Amino acid sequence: MNIRAIVEAAKVDDAQSPYDTIHLKILYPALILESDVAKNMGIMPVNPEKAPFPVVIFFNGFNCDAQQYQWLGIKLAERGLVVVLFNWIAETLPGMTSFTPGFNLEHRKPTLYRTAPTASALPAVLATLEKLQTRSILAGKLDLQRIILGGHSEGGRVAMENADPQFFPQVAASFAYGTHTAGMMMLGHEANQILPLPDSLPLLIIGGTCDGIIANSNAHYGLIAGDATTPVIRTFHEAIAGGRNDSYLVILAGANHFSIVDSCDETAAIPFVDFPATQPQENIRLLMAQTIGLFIDTYVRHQPEVSLELEQLLNTANPLIKSFERK
């Protein structure tokens, strides 16, 4: 399937200039046609075969350029989804300007957590999608009642925390890689505490056994130093009750924190703190994309025949899968 993209910009209402603009790249299934518009502008019409399209909004990791996740966006768009990647440059901490997935630290404090959304970029992204639904080549082709939130690292946590119909009723599921919900002690949480998630929608959590970023940041949460997977596993066990059989935990053997990106940017984020991956990164990414795609097809697009394929993928002996749980 041919994949093309359009770009947009959106204002964040409560952010201060010049850090109040998000730049979005929206990937969609396209028809490659010979036309003057295509030749002159590079704009290709939508392939309507699988429309209306559920929409994946992907939140990048802290100080990670969204371009690093385009490979995943293309893989998901090839399955008949529209995928939104975005870059927001903002002052995430006093005196520190970086790429941010948009997270509200105040709303993570003990007195406010779970009473308000933590995703400060999401309202602007959703408003942009509403506009594209009426005035763009995607007009009438989006299913805005089936939004999937996904993300990596800090962005993965934002995705999980905000997959809550109480705040965003159009969200249908979420997935995350390389993250957990331990409470940060500097915000006032007790040490070694896993914070709850909404627990009302399908959820896919993926972790890696060689995640050096998690292992080396555990002290901020009062967790065991050097442990790459326990915070992820505890999030699955303690942050949600489950009971619907639509929540999944997959631990990938040999995957590190940046296995989800196709080209690690050595000039930003903190890849030097990560552990080396012990399995081929391309193989890890292909398995990750397949798992995420089948999860969305099963629980958002409601394709029952795909459910068995997902179960077989995760239950079959595979050197890339350390463990799999469902509840």
Long-range contacts (C-beta under 8 A, 24 or more apart in sequence): 1-29, 1-47, 1-77, 1-78, 1-80, 2-29, 2-30, 2-31, 2-32, 2-44, 2-47, 3-27, 3-28, 3-29, 3-30, 3-74, 3-77, 3-78, 4-28, 4-30, 4-42, 4-43, 4-44, 6-43, 6-132, 6-136, 6-137, 6-138, 8-128, 8-131, 8-132, 10-124, 10-125, 10-127, 10-128, 11-124, 12-88, 12-102, 12-120, 12-121, 12-124, 13-123, 13-124, 14-120, 15-90, 15-120, 19-88, 19-89, 19-90, 19-91, 19-97, 21-88, 22-86, 22-87, 22-88, 22-102, 22-121, 22-124, 22-125, 23-86, 23-87, 23-88, 24-84, 24-85, 24-86, 24-125, 24-128, 25-66, 25-70, 25-73, 25-84, 25-85, 25-86, 26-82, 26-83, 26-84, 26-85, 26-132, 26-138, 27-70, 27-73, 27-74, 27-76, 27-77, 27-82, 27-83, 27-84, 27-85, 28-53, 28-77, 28-82, 28-83, 28-138, 28-141, 29-53, 29-77, 29-78, 29-80, 43-137, 45-137, 46-137, 46-138, 46-141, 48-141, 49-80, 50-80, 51-141, 52-140, 52-141, 52-142, 52-143, 53-80, 53-81, 53-82, 53-141, 53-142, 53-143, 54-81, 54-82, 54-143, 54-146, 54-147, 54-148, 54-172, 54-296, 54-300, 54-301, 55-81, 55-82, 55-83, 55-84, 55-129, 55-142, 55-143, 55-144, 55-146, 55-147, 55-148, 56-81, 56-82, 56-83, 56-84, 56-147, 56-148, 56-149, 56-150, 56-296, 57-84, 57-122, 57-125, 57-126, 57-147, 57-148, 57-149, 57-150, 57-159, 58-83, 58-84, 58-85, 58-150, 58-151, 58-152, 58-155, 58-159, 59-101, 59-102, 59-119, 59-121, 59-149, 59-150, 59-151, 59-152, 59-154, 59-155, 59-156, 59-158, 59-159, 60-85, 60-86, 60-87, 60-99, 60-101, 60-151, 60-152, 60-155, 61-101, 61-151, 61-152, 61-153, 61-154, 61-155, 61-156, 61-178, 61-269, 62-92, 62-98, 62-99, 62-100, 62-101, 62-153, 62-154, 62-155, 62-269, 63-98, 63-99, 63-100, 63-268, 63-269, 63-270, 64-99, 64-152, 64-153, 64-155, 64-261, 64-265, 64-268, 64-269, 65-99, 65-265, 65-268, 66-99, 68-261, 68-262, 68-263, 68-264, 68-265, 69-152, 69-260, 69-261, 70-262, 71-262, 71-285, 71-289, 72-260, 72-285, 72-288, 72-289, 72-292, 75-289, 75-293, 76-289, 76-292, 76-293, 76-296, 79-293, 79-296, 79-297, 81-148, 81-296, 82-138, 82-141, 82-142, 84-125, 84-129, 86-121, 86-125, 88-121, 98-268, 99-268, 101-151, 101-154, 101-155, 101-158, 102-158, 103-154, 103-157, 103-158, 105-187, 108-183, 108-184, 108-187, 108-195, 109-187, 109-188, 110-183, 110-187, 110-188, 110-189, 111-188, 113-183, 113-195, 114-195, 114-196, 114-198, 116-167, 117-161, 117-162, 117-164, 117-167, 117-168, 118-158, 118-161, 118-162, 119-149, 119-158, 119-161, 119-162, 122-149, 122-158, 122-162, 122-168, 126-168, 126-170, 144-170, 145-170, 145-172, 146-170, 146-172, 146-300, 146-301, 147-171, 147-172, 148-172, 148-173, 148-174, 148-175, 148-296, 148-300, 149-173, 149-174, 149-175, 150-174, 150-175, 150-176, 150-292, 151-175, 151-176, 151-177, 151-179, 152-176, 152-177, 152-178, 152-179, 152-260, 152-261, 153-177, 153-178, 153-179, 153-213, 153-257, 154-179, 155-179, 157-181, 160-197, 160-198, 160-203, 160-205, 161-197, 161-198, 163-197, 163-198, 163-201, 163-203, 164-198, 164-200, 164-201, 165-198, 165-200, 165-201, 166-198, 171-201, 172-201, 172-202, 172-299, 172-300, 173-201, 173-202, 173-203, 173-204, 173-295, 173-296, 173-299, 173-300, 174-201, 174-202, 174-203, 174-204, 175-203, 175-204, 175-205, 175-206, 175-292, 175-295, 175-296, 176-204, 176-205, 176-206, 177-206, 177-207, 177-208, 177-259, 177-260, 177-288, 178-206, 178-207, 178-208, 178-211, 178-213, 178-214, 178-232, 178-257, 178-260, 179-205, 179-214, 179-232, 179-235, 180-214, 180-231, 180-232, 180-234, 180-235, 181-235, 181-239, 182-218, 182-221, 182-222, 182-223, 182-231, 182-234, 182-235, 183-221, 184-220, 184-221, 185-220, 185-221, 185-222, 186-220, 189-221, 190-222, 191-221, 191-222, 191-223, 192-221, 192-222, 192-223, 193-221, 193-222, 194-231, 194-234, 194-235, 194-238, 194-239, 195-239, 196-238, 196-239, 196-240, 197-235, 197-239, 197-240, 199-239, 199-240, 199-241, 199-242, 199-247, 201-246, 202-244, 202-246, 202-247, 202-295, 202-299, 202-300, 203-240, 203-246, 203-247, 203-248, 204-247, 204-248, 204-250, 204-291, 204-292, 204-295, 205-232, 205-235, 205-236, 205-247, 205-248, 205-249, 205-250, 206-249, 206-250, 206-251, 206-252, 206-288, 206-291, 206-292, 207-232, 207-233, 207-249, 207-250, 207-251, 207-252, 207-255, 208-251, 208-252, 208-254, 208-255, 208-256, 208-257, 208-259, 208-277, 208-284, 209-251, 209-252, 209-253, 209-254, 209-255, 209-322, 210-254, 210-255, 210-256, 210-274, 210-275, 210-276, 210-277, 210-278, 211-255, 211-256, 211-257, 211-274, 211-275, 212-256, 212-257, 212-273, 212-274, 212-275, 213-257, 213-270, 213-273, 213-274, 214-257, 215-275, 216-273, 228-275, 229-322, 236-325, 236-327, 240-327, 242-327, 243-327, 245-326, 245-327, 246-299, 247-326, 247-327, 248-295, 248-314, 248-324, 248-325, 248-326, 249-323, 249-324, 249-325, 249-326, 250-291, 250-314, 250-321, 250-323, 250-324, 251-321, 251-322, 251-323, 251-324, 252-279, 252-284, 252-287, 252-288, 252-320, 252-321, 252-322, 253-278, 253-279, 253-319, 253-320, 253-321, 253-322, 254-278, 254-279, 254-284, 254-320, 255-279, 255-284, 255-288, 255-320, 259-284, 259-285, 259-288, 260-285, 260-288, 279-319, 279-320, 283-320, 284-320, 287-318, 287-320, 287-321
